[in-house]
C-alpha cells in the first residue's frame, strides 16, 4: 500500500511540507488565492487527508463526496468553516492549531488598541499625504487628540488563551480588568490575572476598551449589535481579533459615524477580503487590518508544524494532539488501516 494522499489548500513553510512528505503523498494548491469550490470538491474526493484554511468552506456536501477522507488538519485555531457535526458523523477527524498563535494575536490586539486610541494610522496619513505640512504648524495643543490607556478599564469578552494573554498585558498598563465568558475562570486564575467577572452589560457600560476573543458560533453571531453598542461609553474603543461576524458591521459603522463609541480596531471582518468600497473604509476612527493576528514568522511556522504533527500522529494510528471533534474516536479509530 502506498502513502496516503493529502491535499494542502495553500503554500505552507517548506520545513512543514518536508515533514508531511515522510508520511504522505503531498499536493499543494499553487495559487496565492484560495482554490475555488469546484476544486475543493474534486480534490477532497480524491485524497485521504486535507489541510485547510478558514477561507475553505468544508460543508457536508464536501465531506459526503470525500469517501476516502479521514482527517482535515485546519491551519487556524478557529474552525467555523468546517461542518464539525457532519465530519464526526462520517468519521473524519478535524484538528486545529491552538496555543501557538496566542501571544502573536494578543500582541496585535494591543497594537490595535494603541493605534485606535492614539490615532496612529490617521496621524501617519496626516504626515505622509502632506496635511501636516499644509497646516504650517509643527505642534498645536489640539492636534490629533486621542485617549490614554494607562489606568483605564479594559473589558475582555472571551477569556480563553488569547483573552488571558491580553489581560496579562493589560496589567502592565495598570488597567482594571473586567471579563465576560460563558464559563467563569477558577478563582485562583482570576486572582493571578487581577480580573473581575461581570455580566456582558456591565462590561460594555464600564469598559474604556472592549476586546473580543470568542469563537464564531450561533450564540456569538452579531453578539455586538446596535443595542449593545449603545451601552458602551462614547469614549470607548472596540477591538476585534476573533471573528468578524461577532460584530454587526452595519451597526458598528453607524456607531462610529454617530459617535456612540470613539473608535474601533478590526483585524477580522464579516466578509474577507474586505471590499475597499465598504462604508467602514471611509471612516477615520477605525483601524483596519487584513486578518494578521497570527502573522509573525515564528507563529505561522509553528502553526504549520502543528498541522504536520496532527497529520503524522494520525498516520501512525494515534489520536492527533489537537483533535477538535473528540467524539469521532467512537466512530472510527485514528489511522488509515
Secondary structure as UniProt FT lines:
FT   STRAND          4..8
FT   HELIX           14..21
FT   TURN            22..23
FT   STRAND          24..28
FT   HELIX           37..44
FT   TURN            45..46
FT   STRAND          49..52
FT   TURN            54..55
FT   HELIX           60..65
FT   TURN            67..68
FT   STRAND          71..74
FT   TURN            80..81
FT   HELIX           84..89
FT   TURN            90..91
FT   STRAND          93..95
FT   TURN            100..101
FT   HELIX           102..117
FT   TURN            118..119
FT   HELIX           120..128
FT   TURN            129..130
FT   HELIX           131..135
FT   TURN            141..144
FT   TURN            150..151
FT   STRAND          153..157
FT   HELIX           161..172
FT   TURN            173..174
FT   STRAND          176..180
FT   HELIX           187..193
FT   STRAND          195..197
FT   HELIX           200..206
FT   STRAND          209..212
FT   TURN            218..222
FT   HELIX           226..229
FT   TURN            230..231
FT   TURN            234..235
FT   STRAND          237..240
FT   HELIX           244..246
FT   HELIX           249..258
FT   STRAND          263..266
FT   TURN            276..277
FT   HELIX           279..282
FT   TURN            284..285
FT   STRAND          286..288
FT   TURN            293..294
FT   HELIX           297..315
FT   TURN            316..317
FT   TURN            321..322
FT   TURN            326..327
FT   HELIX           328..331
//
